[in-house]
Amino acid sequence: MTRRKILIAVLLGSAVTMIGLADHSTVFADNRHGDGGRSRPAESTPLQLESKIALGNVRGRIDHLAIDLKRQRLFVAELGNDSVGVVDLANGKMIHTITGLKEPQGVAYDIATDMLYVANAGDGSVRLFDGKDYAARERIELGSDADNIRVDAKARRIFVGYGSGALAVIDPATRSKVGDIPLAAHPESFQIDPDTSQIFVNVPEAHGIAVVDRVSQKPIGKWQVADRGAYFPMALDAARRHVLVIFRAPPALGVFAMTDGKLVATTETCGDADDLFIDTKRGLVYVSCGAGFVDVLAFNTTTYRRTARIPTAPGARTSLFVPELDRLLVAVRASSREPAAVWVFRPTS
């Protein structure tokens, strides 16, 4: 091939790559015309698609994400593939796959013990892996449907939602289960309040949000949710003392007061959401939806308003916002058009 032909090929390849990114970076402003924000392009985008990191031959549903900040390693629960992918974010590539799992859902990294925790829905186990080389360590049997995991760095405890209704309490020092917090039904997302001893838990099958005390390991309250269904994601706005929950039926954000569970605000969102995060630096909320969008909402003291709807891909409902890296990472399952990947979005303001 001549130099001229090589140069033309390189330029064409670059153009195709840029066009591919541009196709997914079109942002639609919020509107009230009933078309979900599709009809009018926004003048500016709050999130810019920066890169796509391929996950290799990964099929099926992808669940939650976690990060080892020191090494800049992202852990991806590849539920449909029975594996966890390890992504080197600094170099933008896959570096390892943990195999032999059973429908991994929740992942969490404990920096104090350099240990990765993986919750498996298929067999109810929590499996531990060394953070340095991902060698298998302990295995904790919970019985069934091990799901979301949270690390309580202050209290030195790991909490795992599982089964027909409980949060398992794990001591990371002994790597063993040391207690259970009973719930009325299977827990979905839950969040630890850093300013109190409370944990807030979505329990949709019991039509409520449970409030439990992580010190006494007992339920201390329940907020009734009678007119909404299928609510999974949750985030805490500690500064405003709000609990944010995304409902799927119908799709909407619900904002509850931490003090008494009163619903203080609500607004429409994209459908089939599974993760939501608060960008406190910019006063924004990011909602990742399986309908193929990330919704961006702006908030002040009492109101939350959608400002942009950013296209992603069907089924891309899980994500992770990492304030320390200032990036939103969205897990995109494989399709007929492209392989499974982590899409990296950069806030623009």
C-alpha positions as CSV (number, residue, x, y, z in Angstrom):
1,M,0.0,0.0,0.0
2,T,1.3,3.5,-0.9
3,R,1.9,6.2,1.6
4,R,-1.0,8.2,0.1
5,K,-3.4,5.3,0.5
6,I,-2.3,4.6,4.0
7,L,-2.9,8.2,5.0
8,I,-6.4,8.2,3.4
9,A,-7.2,4.9,5.2
10,V,-6.1,6.4,8.6
11,L,-8.1,9.5,8.1
12,L,-11.2,7.6,7.0
13,G,-10.9,5.3,10.1
14,S,-10.6,8.3,12.4
15,A,-13.7,9.9,10.8
16,V,-15.7,6.7,11.3
17,T,-14.7,6.5,14.9
18,M,-15.7,10.1,15.6
19,I,-19.0,9.7,13.8
20,G,-19.7,6.6,15.9
21,L,-19.1,8.6,19.1
22,A,-21.1,11.5,17.8
23,D,-24.1,9.3,17.1
24,H,-24.3,8.4,20.8
25,S,-23.5,11.9,22.1
26,T,-26.6,13.7,20.7
27,V,-28.4,15.2,23.7
28,F,-32.0,16.2,23.9
29,A,-33.2,19.0,26.1
30,D,-36.2,18.5,28.4
31,N,-39.5,19.5,26.9
32,R,-43.2,19.2,27.8
33,H,-44.4,17.9,24.4
34,G,-44.8,14.3,25.5
35,D,-42.0,12.9,23.3
36,G,-39.5,12.1,26.1
37,G,-37.1,14.9,25.1
38,R,-36.5,13.6,21.6
39,S,-37.7,16.4,19.4
40,R,-35.3,19.3,20.3
41,P,-31.5,19.0,20.5
42,A,-30.0,20.7,23.5
43,E,-27.6,23.6,23.0
44,S,-25.0,22.0,25.4
45,T,-24.5,18.6,26.9
46,P,-23.8,18.1,30.6
47,L,-22.1,14.8,29.8
48,Q,-19.8,14.1,26.9
49,L,-19.1,10.5,25.7
50,E,-15.3,10.3,26.1
51,S,-14.5,6.6,25.3
52,K,-15.8,3.1,25.1
53,I,-13.9,0.3,26.8
54,A,-14.7,-3.1,25.3
55,L,-15.4,-5.9,27.8
56,G,-14.6,-8.8,25.4
57,N,-16.9,-11.7,24.7
58,V,-19.5,-10.9,27.3
59,R,-23.1,-11.8,26.7
60,G,-26.3,-11.1,28.5
61,R,-27.2,-8.8,31.3
62,I,-24.6,-6.7,33.1
63,D,-25.3,-5.7,36.7
64,H,-23.5,-3.4,39.2
65,L,-20.0,-1.8,39.2
66,A,-17.4,-1.0,41.8
67,I,-13.9,0.6,41.8
68,D,-10.5,0.2,43.3
69,L,-9.5,3.9,43.2
70,K,-5.8,3.4,44.0
71,R,-5.2,1.1,41.1
72,Q,-8.0,2.7,38.9
73,R,-9.5,-0.7,38.4
74,L,-13.2,-1.0,37.6
75,F,-15.1,-4.2,38.6
76,V,-18.1,-5.2,36.3
77,A,-20.6,-7.8,37.5
78,E,-21.3,-9.6,34.2
79,L,-24.4,-11.5,35.5
80,G,-25.4,-13.1,32.2
81,N,-21.8,-14.3,31.7
82,D,-21.2,-15.6,35.3
83,S,-18.1,-13.5,35.5
84,V,-16.6,-10.2,36.8
85,G,-14.6,-8.1,34.4
86,V,-11.6,-6.1,35.6
87,V,-11.0,-2.9,33.7
88,D,-7.9,-0.8,33.8
89,L,-9.4,2.7,33.6
90,A,-6.1,4.5,33.3
91,N,-5.2,2.6,30.1
92,G,-8.7,2.0,28.9
93,K,-8.6,-1.8,28.6
94,M,-9.8,-5.1,30.0
95,I,-7.0,-6.8,32.0
96,H,-8.7,-9.7,33.8
97,T,-11.9,-11.8,34.1
98,I,-13.0,-13.6,37.2
99,T,-14.9,-16.7,36.1
100,G,-16.8,-19.6,37.7
101,L,-19.4,-17.3,39.4
102,K,-23.2,-17.8,39.6
103,E,-25.1,-14.7,38.4
104,P,-23.0,-12.0,40.1
105,Q,-25.1,-9.0,41.0
106,G,-23.4,-6.9,43.6
107,V,-19.7,-6.0,43.8
108,A,-17.8,-3.9,46.3
109,Y,-14.1,-3.2,47.0
110,D,-12.9,-2.7,50.6
111,I,-9.7,-0.6,50.5
112,A,-8.7,-1.4,54.1
113,T,-8.3,-5.1,53.5
114,D,-7.7,-4.9,49.7
115,M,-10.5,-7.3,49.1
116,L,-13.1,-7.6,46.4
117,Y,-16.6,-8.9,47.4
118,V,-18.9,-10.4,44.9
119,A,-22.6,-11.3,45.6
120,N,-24.0,-14.1,43.6
121,A,-27.8,-14.4,42.9
122,G,-27.5,-17.9,41.5
123,D,-26.2,-19.7,44.6
124,G,-26.5,-17.0,47.4
125,S,-22.8,-16.9,48.0
126,V,-20.5,-13.9,48.7
127,R,-17.1,-14.6,47.3
128,L,-13.9,-12.8,48.2
129,F,-11.0,-12.1,45.9
130,D,-7.6,-10.6,46.6
131,G,-7.3,-7.0,45.3
132,K,-3.7,-7.5,44.0
133,D,-4.1,-10.6,41.9
134,Y,-7.8,-11.5,42.1
135,A,-7.0,-14.9,43.6
136,A,-10.0,-16.5,45.3
137,R,-10.2,-16.2,49.1
138,E,-13.1,-16.9,51.4
139,R,-16.7,-17.9,50.4
140,I,-19.6,-16.9,52.7
141,E,-22.9,-18.7,52.1
142,L,-26.0,-16.6,52.6
143,G,-28.5,-19.1,51.2
144,S,-30.2,-17.4,48.2
145,D,-30.2,-14.3,46.0
146,A,-27.2,-12.4,47.3
147,D,-27.6,-8.9,45.8
148,N,-26.4,-5.4,46.6
149,I,-23.2,-4.8,48.7
150,R,-22.2,-1.7,50.8
151,V,-19.0,-1.1,52.6
152,D,-19.3,0.8,55.9
153,A,-15.7,2.1,56.2
154,K,-16.3,3.8,59.6
155,A,-17.8,0.9,61.4
156,R,-15.7,-1.7,59.5
157,R,-18.6,-3.7,58.4
158,I,-19.8,-5.1,55.0
159,F,-23.6,-5.3,54.4
160,V,-25.2,-7.6,51.8
161,G,-28.8,-7.7,50.8
162,Y,-30.1,-11.3,50.2
163,G,-32.8,-13.9,50.3
164,S,-36.4,-13.3,51.2
165,G,-35.6,-10.4,53.5
166,A,-32.3,-9.5,55.3
167,L,-29.1,-7.6,55.3
168,A,-26.2,-9.8,56.2
169,V,-23.5,-8.2,58.3
170,I,-19.9,-9.3,57.5
171,D,-16.8,-8.5,59.5
172,P,-14.0,-7.7,57.0
173,A,-11.3,-8.5,59.6
174,T,-12.4,-12.1,60.1
175,R,-14.1,-12.4,56.7
176,S,-17.1,-14.0,58.2
177,K,-20.8,-13.2,58.8
178,V,-21.5,-11.8,62.2
179,G,-25.2,-10.9,62.0
180,D,-28.4,-10.3,60.2
181,I,-30.8,-7.4,60.0
182,P,-34.3,-8.8,59.2
183,L,-36.5,-7.2,56.6
184,A,-40.1,-7.8,55.4
185,A,-39.0,-8.9,51.9
186,H,-36.0,-9.0,49.6
187,P,-34.0,-5.8,49.7
188,E,-33.1,-4.0,46.6
189,S,-30.7,-0.9,46.7
190,F,-29.9,0.4,50.2
191,Q,-27.7,3.2,51.4
192,I,-25.8,3.9,54.6
193,D,-26.3,7.4,56.1
194,P,-22.7,8.6,57.1
195,D,-24.1,11.0,59.7
196,T,-26.2,8.6,61.7
197,S,-26.5,4.9,62.4
198,Q,-29.3,4.5,59.9
199,I,-29.5,2.4,56.7
200,F,-32.3,3.1,54.2
201,V,-33.5,0.1,52.2
202,N,-35.8,-0.3,49.2
203,V,-38.2,-3.2,49.9
204,P,-40.6,-3.0,46.9
205,E,-42.3,-6.4,47.6
206,A,-43.3,-5.1,51.0
207,H,-44.4,-1.7,49.4
208,G,-42.1,0.3,51.6
209,I,-38.7,1.8,52.4
210,A,-37.3,0.3,55.5
211,V,-35.2,2.2,58.0
212,V,-32.8,0.1,60.1
213,D,-30.2,0.7,62.7
214,R,-26.8,-0.8,61.8
215,V,-25.6,-0.7,65.4
216,S,-28.5,-2.5,67.1
217,Q,-29.1,-4.5,63.8
218,K,-32.8,-3.9,64.1
219,P,-35.5,-2.3,61.9
220,I,-36.6,1.1,63.4
221,G,-39.1,2.3,60.8
222,K,-40.9,1.9,57.5
223,W,-42.1,4.4,55.0
224,Q,-45.2,3.2,53.2
225,V,-45.0,3.3,49.3
226,A,-48.5,2.3,48.2
227,D,-48.9,4.0,44.8
228,R,-45.6,3.2,43.1
229,G,-44.0,-0.1,42.0
230,A,-40.7,-1.7,41.0
231,Y,-38.4,0.7,42.7
232,F,-34.7,-0.4,42.8
233,P,-32.1,2.5,42.7
234,M,-31.5,4.7,45.7
235,A,-29.1,7.5,46.6
236,L,-28.7,9.8,49.7
237,D,-28.4,13.6,49.5
238,A,-26.7,14.0,52.9
239,A,-26.5,17.8,52.7
240,R,-30.3,18.2,52.1
241,R,-31.2,15.1,54.2
242,H,-33.1,13.5,51.3
243,V,-33.5,9.9,50.2
244,L,-33.8,9.7,46.4
245,V,-35.5,6.7,44.8
246,I,-36.3,5.9,41.2
247,F,-39.6,4.1,40.5
248,R,-40.2,2.1,37.3
249,A,-44.0,2.0,37.4
250,P,-44.5,4.7,36.4
251,P,-40.9,6.0,35.8
252,A,-40.2,8.8,38.2
253,L,-37.9,10.2,40.8
254,G,-39.2,10.3,44.3
255,V,-37.5,12.5,46.9
256,F,-38.2,11.6,50.6
257,A,-37.2,13.6,53.8
258,M,-34.8,11.5,55.9
259,T,-36.4,12.7,59.1
260,D,-40.0,11.4,58.6
261,G,-40.2,9.8,55.1
262,K,-42.4,12.5,53.7
263,L,-42.5,12.7,49.9
264,V,-41.2,16.2,49.2
265,A,-40.6,16.1,45.4
266,T,-41.2,14.0,42.3
267,T,-40.4,14.3,38.6
268,E,-40.6,12.0,35.5
269,T,-37.5,10.0,34.5
270,C,-36.5,7.6,31.8
271,G,-37.7,4.0,32.1
272,D,-36.1,0.8,33.5
273,A,-33.6,2.6,35.8
274,D,-31.2,0.6,37.9
275,D,-28.7,3.2,39.2
276,L,-28.7,6.8,40.3
277,F,-26.0,9.0,41.6
278,I,-25.6,12.6,42.9
279,D,-23.0,14.9,41.5
280,T,-22.8,17.3,44.5
281,K,-20.1,19.4,42.8
282,R,-22.5,20.5,40.0
283,G,-25.9,20.0,41.7
284,L,-26.9,17.2,39.3
285,V,-28.5,13.8,39.5
286,Y,-27.6,11.1,37.0
287,V,-30.1,8.2,36.3
288,S,-29.1,5.3,34.0
289,C,-32.0,3.6,32.4
290,G,-32.5,0.3,30.4
291,A,-34.7,2.3,28.1
292,G,-31.4,3.5,26.5
293,F,-30.8,6.9,28.2
294,V,-29.1,8.7,31.0
295,D,-31.3,11.4,32.5
296,V,-29.6,14.4,34.0
297,L,-31.6,16.3,36.6
298,A,-30.7,19.6,38.3
299,F,-31.7,20.3,41.9
300,N,-31.8,23.1,44.4
301,T,-33.3,23.1,47.9
302,T,-36.7,21.8,47.1
303,T,-37.0,21.0,43.4
304,Y,-35.5,18.5,40.9
305,R,-35.9,19.2,37.2
306,R,-34.7,17.1,34.2
307,T,-32.4,19.2,32.1
308,A,-31.1,16.6,29.6
309,R,-31.7,13.1,28.3
310,I,-28.6,11.5,26.8
311,P,-28.9,8.4,24.5
312,T,-26.9,5.3,25.5
313,A,-28.1,1.8,24.4
314,P,-31.0,-0.5,25.2
315,G,-30.4,-2.4,28.5
316,A,-27.7,0.0,29.7
317,R,-29.3,0.5,33.1
318,T,-26.4,0.1,35.5
319,S,-23.6,2.7,36.1
320,L,-21.2,4.2,38.5
321,F,-20.3,7.9,39.1
322,V,-16.8,8.3,40.5
323,P,-16.4,11.8,41.9
324,E,-12.6,11.3,42.4
325,L,-12.2,10.7,38.7
326,D,-15.1,13.0,37.7
327,R,-16.5,10.4,35.4
328,L,-19.8,8.5,34.9
329,L,-19.2,4.9,33.8
330,V,-22.2,3.2,32.1
331,A,-22.3,-0.6,31.5
332,V,-23.6,-1.4,28.0
333,R,-24.5,-5.0,27.2
334,A,-23.6,-6.6,23.9
335,S,-25.9,-6.1,20.9
336,S,-25.9,-7.0,17.2
337,R,-24.2,-3.7,16.5
338,E,-21.3,-3.7,19.0
339,P,-19.8,-5.7,21.8
340,A,-20.3,-5.2,25.5
341,A,-18.5,-2.2,26.8
342,V,-18.1,0.4,29.5
343,W,-19.0,3.9,28.2
344,V,-17.1,6.7,29.9
345,F,-18.9,10.0,30.2
346,R,-17.1,13.2,31.2
347,P,-19.1,16.1,32.8
348,T,-18.6,19.2,30.8
349,S,-19.3,22.0,33.3
